[in-house]
Amino acid sequence: MVLNIDLKSGYWQVEIQPEDKEKTAFTTGQGLWQFKVMPFGLCNSPATFKLLMETVVHGLTSEASLVYLDDIIIVGRTFQEHLNNIRKVFQRLQKANLKLSPKKCRFFRKEVSYVGLIISADGVKTDPEKTKAVVDWPRPETVHDLRSFLGLCIYYCRFVRNFSAIARPLHKLTEARSSFNWTEECEKSFNSLKQALITSPILTYPPD
């Protein structure tokens, strides 16, 4: 079983220290305003919120929950284990006085899409809707195009056995100082990465 929950305006649930509020000040036609809570857009907001969430779920393993900013996944191999894990996470959120967005919560699913992945009680696999962008990518014509392609592939490198070896010809081409020379070896590497993503395995959770 899998549960996907989302905090309600997560950043706005983080109060700013009184002495730091003036650092968020901005001018409007109505005068000078400043935030009481952490706004979106501050360079340190993501890191601060990540640290908060890591502190909140500290002690829980990946078999119980996964957290990416304000997006939380709760899993369980059995219905009872799932309920126990939900209780553990909810107790931690309540203690931290963090509120959920009910309309964004999806309860008792067999699997859910999460940051480009499909999460289930069995493990983690690539999301076909996301990897389609890689599979449909046309042959790169410039170093910039190639780096963009590799950037997408690298996100899923854990699902591709010997990823570094397969992608080596393409990485070498991005480092070339001369003209962009797409070789037969590059073509093979390019197509092999696409095929590997189509047939990528499911990654299971560590054993107890």
Number of C-alpha atoms within 10 A of each C-alpha: 22 24 24 23 20 21 20 16 14 19 18 15 17 18 13 17 11 8 7 12 16 15 10 15 12 11 9 8 5 6 7 10 13 14 16 17 15 21 18 13 8 9 8 10 15 15 10 14 19 15 12 16 20 15 12 18 20 11 9 14 12 13 20 22 21 19 18 14 19 18 17 19 24 27 30 22 15 11 13 11 14 22 16 15 21 20 13 16 20 16 14 17 17 12 10 13 11 16 15 18 12 11 9 13 15 14 13 16 14 13 18 18 17 18 11 15 17 16 28 23 20 17 17 19 19 23 18 15 11 14 19 13 14 20 19 9 15 12 14 16 11 14 18 11 15 19 16 13 20 19 13 14 22 14 10 18 19 13 20 18 12 10 18 13 10 20 20 13 19 23 17 10 20 16 10 11 7 7 9 14 12 15 12 10 12 20 14 14 19 23 13 15 19 19 13 17 21 15 11 17 16 15 14 13 13 9 5 4
